[in-house]
């Protein structure tokens, strides 16, 4: 995310700025692409794999870019890569060796409680609803941009976003185990 005197730019504002070169533009998109890939894949390692595949494809297909909106083009490529992986996984499910052999999986350092709750709530969302939520809320895209990236009608974008926000709010409320007031 780039900054100016008025603070950070939203995804839509950053898309309007023109980088000095194609590579600099791709480099500037890395933080946003990383966030999006991790949210789609539900894990940092899988998100990094998706990010790497996306950047590789963006660079390899540079000649296909029409010079319009690099950000939207890159996010569309990532969305399509994710959909293809999701389809492949459904057709050819994978089994973790640790699970299959009954081995204990080592836990990574625990995240703060709030982050865990949010991640669980996001994981409960369908992939399509989560993708729309991330593109609109986190990356700052307009509904029309998201509709074009995901090749769906704008009304579908709005309904998925509404559903995702409602489900996220309900999930966060359900998981609240800390009493806000002391009993009298």
C-alpha positions, 0 to 999 in steps of 0.5 A: 500500500502506498502512502501520500500526505493524506495517509494510505491509499485504498485499493481503488486509489492505488489502482489509479496510480501509475507505476514507473514500470511493470515490475514496480507495479507488481512489486507494489501489489505484493502486500495486497496480493499476499493478504488476499492469497492467505485469506483464500487459502486459509493458511500462510504456507498455502497462501504463499504458494498461491502468491508465488504462482500468481506473481509467476503467471503475471510476469510470464503473461506480461505481454497479455496485459493491456495496460489498463488496471494492473491491480485488477488484472493481478487479482483476477489471475489470483482468483482464477488460480484459486478457483482452479486449485479448489476444483482440483482439490475437490476432484483429487482430495489430499490427505496429510501424512501426519493425519494418515499415520496418526502422528501428532502435528506440532502446533505453531506459536499461538495467535492472540485470542482475537486473531484466532476468533477472526480467522475461525469466523473467516474460515466459516465463510464460503470461498466466494463470500470470503473472496468478495469480502476481502476484495471490497473491505480489505482491498477497497475495490468497488462492487463493479470492479469485483464483479468484473474480476470474479465474472459475476453480476454486481447484485451477486457481489452485493448479496455475497458481501452482505451475507459475509458481513452478517455471518462474520458478525454472528460468528464473532458474537457466538465465540465471545466467551468473555462476559462484558459485565459482572453478574450482580 
